Amino acid sequence: MKRFAIIGSGCAAYHAAKAIRERDKEAQIHIYSDNDLGPYNPMLTTYFVKGAIPYGALFPFGSREEIQSRLDLCWHPNCPAAGLDPEQKAIRLGDGTEEAFDGIVIATGASAVMPPIPGLDLPGVFKMRTAQDAVELKERLESGTIKSALVIGASWVGIKVVEDMVEHQVPCTLVDGAKWMFFVAAFEETARRAQKDLEAKGVQVACEQMLDHIEALPGGGLCAVMQNGRRFEADTVAVCIGVRMNVGFLRDSGIAMNRGVLVDAHMRTNYEGIYAAGDCCEAIDIQSGAPRNIGVWANAGRQGDVAGANLAGVPMEFDANILANLAHYLDYDFISIGDVSACKETDQVYGYEDERYYIRAVRSPEAIKCINMIGSADSNGIVRNIFIKSIKEPKAGLDVPAVCQLQRNGFPDSFIEFLGGISVD
């Protein structure tokens, strides 16, 4: 009987365990987790705060106890790995003991970044990442004690926290250090449009504001002081400026890393029998051909499937790693597919807007590079698939079903042609 270990208990860990169990009914599967919860989706925490979903909906695969029973797992809650010996395939625990296995999946995810800035430990300053963060914010909002809010970071989580504040009729300001909102995903023109629409809903937005420190005001409340001297007052400050991959315990282990664990298409690390999946790793981005961390829920699940299958002896590859950022907030839909930073001034630019869609896209003669769309929630999947196909098969063009679906969804023929298709009458 083989013994496998999965370090972590999030989406990638669950899928890895499920993939192993489907292929090996007898294996011992050990889960080492830093908490006692089942896998929860961090992006759903703000939906729970808003009241759109109940607490249980944060856990799409069930509770820890349900998963443990269903997959016959040896679950070790509140027992994180303190180190790893990849040569021996051994996990070192906090008490110094070691456990050796036939194979290991590293699936430790990522945590919200709280940089070493004075004032971040003041009462009223919080982050949003975990289920507990969501519970605490929801309790404060429902108590009516939050009268004004400042959200630092126009990130995918930050914009959802803004939505939570607006839904509870709390005046809110959003600040970010970059030149415009969604800086790593949006063209400047798209970001300016999104900012204008957000301000029309009563949210103040200020970009190019780098946080210096936070002060407690004498009469109560907080003041976030920027490096340029500008001051923003509120009684609650949410810090949503990104995440850090949970790989500190791998330091000096010999596992190859950049910011995260480096893996190939099979999710293998540089050691035999050691795999990684989810937000803690960097897989090959099929657009650039370079390692990149793309921390989205769907990626984590697929990577966990691949890591688990390969660990159980069934070859499988992950080949759809591509930048795709989606934000749905205040009845607003924005998606970016592809790498904004790869675009050049010499590339072809496409722009379109009507009462339904806003589209801005860039391509070179060889391939589409990036697409920004607003209002396209029911078509995001097909456009993403078209984008991926354009990279894998650049000369293939669009097939007739794809063209017909885009036309049925109201996209203009000019956009279909830009994507590589021909309109169908």
DAKA-V498648 format. One record per pair of residues at least 12 apart in sequence whose ideal C-beta (glycine too) atoms are under 6 Angstrom apart, sorted by the first residue. I is the first residue (numbers start at 1). J is the second residue. D is the distance in Angstrom with one decimal. If there is no record, write none. Layout:
# DAKA-V498648
i=I j=J d=D
i=I j=J d=D
This chain:
# DAKA-V498648
i=1 j=26 d=5.2
i=2 j=27 d=4.7
i=2 j=102 d=4.5
i=3 j=28 d=4.5
i=3 j=101 d=4.8
i=3 j=102 d=5.5
i=4 j=20 d=5.8
i=4 j=27 d=5.8
i=4 j=29 d=5.2
i=4 j=101 d=5.8
i=4 j=103 d=5.1
i=5 j=30 d=4.6
i=5 j=91 d=5.8
i=5 j=101 d=4.5
i=5 j=104 d=4.8
i=6 j=31 d=5.2
i=6 j=105 d=4.6
i=6 j=107 d=5.8
i=7 j=32 d=5.1
i=7 j=81 d=4.8
i=7 j=106 d=5.2
i=7 j=108 d=5.7
i=8 j=107 d=3.7
i=8 j=108 d=4.3
i=8 j=109 d=5.8
i=9 j=31 d=5.7
i=9 j=33 d=3.7
i=10 j=39 d=4.9
i=10 j=109 d=4.6
i=11 j=39 d=5.3
i=11 j=297 d=5.8
i=11 j=300 d=4.2
i=11 j=301 d=5.3
i=12 j=107 d=4.1
i=12 j=277 d=4.0
i=12 j=278 d=2.9
i=12 j=300 d=4.2
i=12 j=303 d=5.6
i=12 j=304 d=3.7
i=13 j=107 d=4.0
i=14 j=39 d=4.6
i=14 j=61 d=5.3
i=15 j=301 d=4.8
i=15 j=304 d=3.0
i=15 j=305 d=4.8
i=16 j=105 d=4.5
i=16 j=277 d=5.9
i=16 j=304 d=4.2
i=16 j=307 d=5.0
i=16 j=308 d=3.7
i=17 j=29 d=5.4
i=17 j=71 d=5.4
i=17 j=73 d=6.0
i=19 j=305 d=4.9
i=19 j=308 d=2.9
i=19 j=309 d=4.7
i=20 j=308 d=4.5
i=20 j=312 d=4.8
i=21 j=71 d=4.8
i=23 j=312 d=3.9
i=23 j=314 d=5.5
i=24 j=312 d=5.0
i=29 j=73 d=5.1
i=30 j=74 d=4.5
i=31 j=73 d=5.4
i=31 j=75 d=4.6
i=32 j=76 d=5.0
i=32 j=79 d=5.4
i=32 j=81 d=5.3
i=33 j=77 d=5.4
i=34 j=80 d=3.8
i=36 j=77 d=3.8
i=36 j=78 d=5.6
i=37 j=64 d=6.0
i=38 j=59 d=4.8
i=38 j=63 d=4.9
i=38 j=64 d=4.1
i=38 j=67 d=5.6
i=39 j=61 d=5.5
i=40 j=58 d=4.3
i=40 j=59 d=5.1
i=40 j=131 d=5.1
i=41 j=297 d=5.6
i=42 j=129 d=5.4
i=44 j=58 d=5.2
i=45 j=134 d=3.6
i=46 j=160 d=3.6
i=46 j=164 d=5.6
i=48 j=134 d=5.1
i=49 j=134 d=5.3
i=49 j=137 d=5.2
i=49 j=138 d=4.6
i=49 j=164 d=4.7
i=50 j=164 d=5.2
i=50 j=167 d=5.1
i=58 j=131 d=5.5
i=81 j=249 d=5.5
i=82 j=94 d=4.8
i=82 j=249 d=5.7
i=83 j=249 d=5.7
i=84 j=250 d=5.8
i=84 j=253 d=4.8
i=86 j=253 d=6.0
i=86 j=254 d=5.8
i=86 j=255 d=5.9
i=86 j=271 d=3.8
i=86 j=274 d=4.9
i=88 j=100 d=5.6
i=89 j=101 d=5.2
i=89 j=104 d=5.7
i=89 j=273 d=5.3
i=103 j=273 d=4.4
i=103 j=311 d=4.5
i=104 j=274 d=5.3
i=105 j=275 d=4.8
i=105 j=307 d=4.9
i=106 j=261 d=5.8
i=106 j=276 d=4.1
i=107 j=277 d=5.1
i=107 j=278 d=4.9
i=108 j=246 d=4.0
i=108 j=280 d=4.7
i=109 j=246 d=5.6
i=109 j=278 d=5.7
i=109 j=279 d=4.5
i=109 j=280 d=5.7
i=110 j=243 d=4.0
i=110 j=245 d=4.9
i=110 j=246 d=5.9
i=110 j=279 d=4.0
i=110 j=295 d=5.9
i=111 j=244 d=5.7
i=111 j=246 d=5.8
i=112 j=127 d=4.3
i=112 j=129 d=3.8
i=112 j=243 d=5.8
i=113 j=241 d=5.7
i=113 j=242 d=4.8
i=113 j=243 d=6.0
i=113 j=244 d=5.0
i=114 j=127 d=5.9
i=117 j=211 d=6.0
i=117 j=213 d=5.9
i=118 j=213 d=4.1
i=119 j=213 d=4.9
i=119 j=214 d=2.9
i=122 j=214 d=5.9
i=122 j=216 d=5.5
i=124 j=222 d=5.4
i=124 j=236 d=5.2
i=125 j=237 d=4.7
i=126 j=238 d=5.9
i=127 j=239 d=5.3
i=128 j=157 d=5.4
i=128 j=161 d=5.5
i=128 j=240 d=5.9
i=141 j=168 d=4.8
i=146 j=170 d=5.4
i=146 j=236 d=4.9
i=147 j=235 d=5.4
i=148 j=171 d=4.9
i=148 j=234 d=4.4
i=148 j=235 d=5.5
i=149 j=165 d=4.6
i=149 j=170 d=5.2
i=149 j=172 d=4.7
i=149 j=234 d=5.3
i=149 j=236 d=4.7
i=150 j=173 d=5.1
i=150 j=224 d=5.7
i=150 j=232 d=5.1
i=150 j=234 d=4.0
i=150 j=237 d=4.9
i=151 j=174 d=4.9
i=151 j=238 d=4.7
i=152 j=175 d=5.6
i=152 j=211 d=5.8
i=152 j=239 d=5.2
i=153 j=240 d=3.9
i=153 j=241 d=4.0
i=154 j=174 d=5.8
i=154 j=176 d=4.0
i=154 j=181 d=4.3
i=155 j=240 d=5.0
i=156 j=327 d=5.6
i=157 j=240 d=4.6
i=158 j=240 d=3.5
i=159 j=327 d=5.5
i=159 j=329 d=5.0
i=160 j=329 d=5.8
i=161 j=238 d=4.8
i=162 j=174 d=5.4
i=162 j=203 d=5.8
i=163 j=329 d=4.3
i=163 j=330 d=5.3
i=172 j=203 d=5.4
i=173 j=204 d=4.3
i=173 j=232 d=5.8
i=174 j=203 d=5.9
i=174 j=205 d=5.0
i=175 j=206 d=4.8
i=175 j=209 d=4.4
i=176 j=207 d=5.2
i=177 j=210 d=4.3
i=179 j=207 d=6.0
i=179 j=208 d=5.9
i=180 j=207 d=5.5
i=181 j=194 d=5.7
i=181 j=195 d=5.4
i=185 j=325 d=4.2
i=185 j=336 d=3.7
i=186 j=336 d=6.0
i=186 j=372 d=5.8
i=187 j=360 d=5.2
i=187 j=372 d=5.6
i=189 j=360 d=5.9
i=190 j=360 d=5.3
i=190 j=372 d=4.2
i=194 j=334 d=6.0
i=201 j=330 d=5.7
i=209 j=226 d=4.7
i=210 j=227 d=4.4
i=212 j=225 d=5.1
i=212 j=226 d=5.9
i=212 j=227 d=4.7
i=213 j=225 d=5.4
i=221 j=235 d=4.5
i=222 j=237 d=5.3
i=224 j=237 d=5.8
i=245 j=259 d=5.8
i=245 j=260 d=4.2
i=245 j=280 d=4.8
i=246 j=280 d=5.6
i=247 j=280 d=5.6
i=255 j=269 d=5.5
i=256 j=270 d=4.3
i=258 j=282 d=5.7
i=260 j=280 d=5.4
i=260 j=281 d=5.0
i=260 j=282 d=4.5
i=260 j=293 d=4.8
i=261 j=276 d=4.0
i=261 j=280 d=5.8
i=261 j=281 d=4.4
i=262 j=282 d=5.5
i=262 j=291 d=5.5
i=263 j=276 d=5.1
i=263 j=281 d=5.1
i=263 j=283 d=5.4
i=265 j=317 d=4.3
i=265 j=318 d=5.8
i=266 j=310 d=4.9
i=267 j=303 d=5.7
i=267 j=306 d=4.9
i=267 j=307 d=3.9
i=275 j=307 d=4.0
i=275 j=311 d=5.8
i=277 j=303 d=3.8
i=277 j=304 d=4.6
i=277 j=307 d=4.2
i=278 j=300 d=3.9
i=278 j=303 d=5.8
i=279 j=295 d=4.1
i=283 j=321 d=4.6
i=285 j=321 d=5.3
i=286 j=321 d=5.9
i=286 j=322 d=5.7
i=286 j=391 d=5.5
i=287 j=322 d=5.6
i=287 j=339 d=5.7
i=287 j=391 d=5.8
i=294 j=321 d=5.7
i=294 j=323 d=5.9
i=302 j=318 d=5.9
i=303 j=318 d=5.4
i=306 j=318 d=4.4
i=320 j=388 d=5.9
i=322 j=388 d=6.0
i=323 j=338 d=6.0
i=323 j=339 d=5.4
i=324 j=337 d=5.0
i=324 j=384 d=5.7
i=333 j=375 d=5.7
i=333 j=377 d=4.3
i=334 j=374 d=5.3
i=335 j=373 d=5.3
i=335 j=380 d=5.0
i=336 j=372 d=5.2
i=337 j=371 d=4.7
i=337 j=384 d=5.4
i=337 j=387 d=5.0
i=338 j=369 d=5.5
i=338 j=370 d=3.7
i=339 j=370 d=6.0
i=340 j=370 d=5.1
i=342 j=369 d=5.1
i=343 j=362 d=4.4
i=343 j=369 d=5.1
i=343 j=370 d=5.8
i=347 j=362 d=4.8
i=347 j=364 d=5.1
i=348 j=363 d=5.3
i=349 j=362 d=5.5
i=350 j=418 d=4.6
i=352 j=412 d=5.9
i=352 j=415 d=5.9
i=356 j=375 d=5.7
i=356 j=410 d=5.8
i=357 j=375 d=5.1
i=358 j=374 d=3.9
i=359 j=373 d=5.3
i=359 j=415 d=5.9
i=360 j=372 d=4.7
i=367 j=390 d=5.6
i=367 j=391 d=6.0
i=367 j=394 d=5.4
i=368 j=387 d=5.8
i=368 j=390 d=5.1
i=379 j=409 d=4.8
i=382 j=405 d=5.6
i=386 j=402 d=6.0
i=386 j=419 d=5.6
i=397 j=420 d=4.5
i=398 j=420 d=5.4
i=398 j=421 d=3.1
i=403 j=416 d=5.8
i=403 j=421 d=4.5
i=403 j=424 d=5.1
i=404 j=424 d=5.8
